Amino acid sequence: MSLRMVEIVCDNAGKDRVLAEMRQFDDDRFLSWSAGEDEDDEPLRARVLLDGDVASGLVDRLERRFSGETGFRIVIYPVQATIPRLEPPENNSEPGSEPEQTETPDASPKREGVIREELRAAVQEGAEFTGLFALLATLASVVASIGLLRDNPAVVIGAMVIAPLLGPNVGLALATVLGDARLARASLGTLAGGIALVVAPALALGWLLGADAGSGELAARTVVGLSDVALALAAGVAGIVSLSRGASTALVGVMVALALVPPLSACGLFWGAGELDHAASAGLLALTNVVCLNLAGVLTFAIRGVRPLWYHEIRSARSAVFRALAFWTMLLLAVTAVIVLNWRFF
């Protein structure tokens, strides 16, 4: 059971209305809660322990009703454990009977514990181009390039750990489903900058040290097949699902870096060494992975019900999702066609 502690703070003037709204939401689904209702002259500071699947609906409902109230704020805490242990609620309905419907008319669709602001907070900082991002991308490129040149998989894996490419990739997908133009611009710019910072040091090392296409690690980045498409799509879906279920961003970041850092570094190495055919193949693999990661990200977020809060934003966000899916799908078809043609004629 994924638990959240939701704290609601509000000035005294709106206290009674917030409490009434919480009770109307169906407080039977609150595992425990306290509100300090006896302190009439004090601002409201309520704490509610509830399942993550329920928390998203409560947060949306309260934000929609009271986000304009003076002093209103919602703070969300992840819960590691409680003592005594909470047991799942018993199902008291008769066999064969229909489950009781408790949703209110304006309730948000179930999103399997996905809380929009938690996702935004998890990716927004990493989607900004900062000095630290530039440093880590450059270091990841140097480490990956050395690992590729030495044919040392362990060193290549080390580069994936420090690569900061999770934020812009996931940020771009999240910005699409939320219709957040600012986050989309920041993510796109950071992704482009990150790609350039990974390729440039590898290009310099390739010019200085050369690149042996017979090396196992380098050769693996010059062969692009349909299995690579499937792998990148699976990595994208698994990464988004893991992130939205509260997995460590470091672990998800390694999954994203696996698809991007080695082929981009190989592209730079071959380019610097003058092996343009091999550089093009590695670049094709990197492009394939970027397309698949973003297509899988947008599709997974949309299926899991991540969307804007306000109704007037939902329509524009839905349009953005359709356009993005069409764009990434066309790019994927084009990349797949190039892969198939390479198989047949080269």
Stockholm file with secondary structure:
# STOCKHOLM 1.0

chainA/1-346         MSLRMVEIVCDNAGKDRVLAEMRQFDDDRFLSWSAGEDEDDEPLRARVLLDGDVASGLVDRLERRFSGETGFRIVIYPVQATIPRLEPPENNSEPGSEPEQTETPDASPKREGVIREELRAAVQEGAEFTGLFALLATLASVVASIGLLRDNPAVVIGAMVIAPLLGPNVGLALATVLGDARLARASLGTLAGGIALVVAPALALGWLLGADAGSGELAARTVVGLSDVALALAAGVAGIVSLSRGASTALVGVMVALALVPPLSACGLFWGAGELDHAASAGLLALTNVVCLNLAGVLTFAIRGVRPLWYHEIRSARSAVFRALAFWTMLLLAVTAVIVLNWRFF
#=GR chainA/1-346 SS CCEEEEEEEECGGGHHHHHHHHHHTTGGGCSEEECCTTCTTSCEEEEEEEEHHHHHHHHHHHHHHHTTSTTCEEEEEEECCCSSCCCCCCCCSCTTCCCCCCCCTTCCCCCTTCCHHHHHHHHHGGGSCCHHHHHHHHHHHHHHHHHHHTTCHHHHHHHHHHCCCHHHHHHHHHHHHHTCHHHHHHHHHHHHHHHHHHHHHHHHHHHHHCCCTTSHHHHHTSCCCHHHHHHHHHHHHHHHHHHHTTCCHHHHHHHHHHHHHHHHHHHHHHHHTTCHHHHHHHHHHHHHHHHHHHHHHHHHHHHTTCCCSSHHHHHHHHHHHHHHHHHHHHHHHHHHHHHHHHHHHC
#=GC SS_cons         CCEEEEEEEECGGGHHHHHHHHHHTTGGGCSEEECCTTCTTSCEEEEEEEEHHHHHHHHHHHHHHHTTSTTCEEEEEEECCCSSCCCCCCCCSCTTCCCCCCCCTTCCCCCTTCCHHHHHHHHHGGGSCCHHHHHHHHHHHHHHHHHHHTTCHHHHHHHHHHCCCHHHHHHHHHHHHHTCHHHHHHHHHHHHHHHHHHHHHHHHHHHHHCCCTTSHHHHHTSCCCHHHHHHHHHHHHHHHHHHHTTCCHHHHHHHHHHHHHHHHHHHHHHHHTTCHHHHHHHHHHHHHHHHHHHHHHHHHHHHTTCCCSSHHHHHHHHHHHHHHHHHHHHHHHHHHHHHHHHHHHC
//
